[in-house]
Amino acid sequence: MRFLLVDRIIEFQPEVRLTAVKSLTMAEEYLADHFPSFPVMPGVLMLEAMTQAAAWLVRLSEDFAHSIVVLKQATNVKYGQFIEPGQTLTVTAEVLSHGPKETKLKTQGSVDGRTTVSARLVVERYNLAERGLAEASADEGIRQEMRNLLTLLYQPGAPVVPANA
């Protein structure tokens, strides 16, 4: 199963910052188990939302030069409060440093201006063909899939409607 934990990218500054939102609804199937009488977004999925925002920042900044962007390290992960259905998590990812294969970022998630989660992340990027894992056509297929998804996620100037509106 693949979780998309970014509903919309609302701000993008190349190689600097990306802001995205995730509106939590009762339709999220993991809420049935976490927790049945008090549904909240699991902490690991909050971290994944920050990772996905960081990956989009890297992809967009490099014009999809690499097909794969993955979390290599998460440090200083801090959780502040629960996120419940009807709330919108706003995630920011800011580049701290950018090397040839890794990007270090400061990430934060907030609800109504209150920090719910924060972390320092290191994401690694590469192409499958570089590692002998596939042909270059596989990389291009992945990049095209990400470009297609981007057209749904990022529409500059579009209004953002919170889940509780």
N, C-alpha and C positions, 0 to 999 in steps of 0.2 A: 504494500500500500504506500502511496506517495502522498505526503501532506504538503499542501501549499499553504504556508503560513504568512504569506504576504498577499493581501487582497488588492492593494493599490500602492504604487510609488507616487508620492505627492511632491517630492523635491529631489532634485539631482544637481549636484555641482561636481563636474568631472574631477577625479582624483582627490576630492576633498570630503564630500558628505552626501549621504542619501537618507531620505526620510520616507518611511513606508507605514502603512496601517494594516492591522488585522482586526476585523470586527468579529467578536466571539458570539456565536449563536448556539442555540440548543441543537441545531442540526449537526454540530461537530460530534461524530459518533463516539469519540473517546470520552466524552462527558458522561456517558451512561455508566462508565466504570470509575470515573474520577471526579467526584464521588457521587454515588446515586442520590443521597439526600442533600448534598451541598456541592453542586457541580462547579469546578474551577479548572482553569487551564493548567495542565501539569507544568512544573518548572522546566523540565527538559524541553518542552515544546516552546516555552518562552525563549529559551536559549537557541532553539532551532530557528525561531522567527528572526532573531538577531543575526544568526549565521546566514540565513537566506538574504536578508537585507545587505549584509556585508558582501555576499557573493554577487548580488546585482550591482553593487557599487563598483566592484572589480570588473565585471563583464562590460558594463557600460563605459567605464573609464578607458578600457583597452579595446573597445569596439569588437568584443567577442573574439579576441585573439586566441584564447584558450577554451577548449570545450569543457574542461573539468575545473571546477572551483570547489574545494572541500575544506572543511574545518580541520586544522592541524592541531590547534591548541586553544584552550579556554582557561583563562586565569582570572582571579579576583571576581569570581561570579558571586553576585549578591542579590538576594531576593528581598523585596520590600513588602508586597501585599498580594493578595489573591486577585485574579482576574475572573470575573463572573460573566455568564451570558448576558448580552445587552451592552457590554462595555467594549470600547475600542482601544486596542493596544497600539500606541504610536512608537515606532522603532526608529532610532537614528543610528547610523554607522558613520564614523569619521576616521579617515586614514591618519595613522600616526607615522608610518613609514612604508615605503613601497620598494621592494627589491625585485630582482629578476624573476623569482619564482614564488615569493611569499609577500603577503601584505599584512601589516599589523594594524589593528583597528581598535578604537574605543567604541563600544556599543552601549545603548541604553534603551529600555522600554518604559513607557509611562502611560498612565491612564488619567485623564483629566489633569495633566500637569504634575501628577505625583509619580515618582519613580517606583516602578514595580520590579525591575530587574536591570542589572548592569554587568558588564564583563569586558575584559580585554581579550580580543580574539586574534589568532593568526590563521589566515587562510592560505592554502597552497593552490597554485594553478598550474595546469599542464595540459598537453594534448595526449590522447591515447596512443597515437602513432609514435610519439617521442619515446614512449616506454615499450614499444613493440607489442602493445596490447591489441591493436587493431590497425586497419588501414586508415589513411587520411580521410577517406569518404565517411567513415564512422564519426570522426571529429566534426566534419562539415554537417552531417545530419543532426548531431547534438546542438551545434551552434544555431542551425536553422530552427530547430524546435524551441530553443531559448529566445530567438528573435521573434518567433510567432507568439510565444507567451508574453513577451514584453509589450506587444501591441495591445494586449488586454490589460496589463498591469500599469502601464505608464501612458497617460494621456494628458500632457501638459495643459494646464488651464481648466481641467475638468473639476467640478466641485466634489468635495469629500463629504459624504453623508454618514454621520456616526450611526452605529447599530441601534442606539437608543432614541433616535430621532423619529 
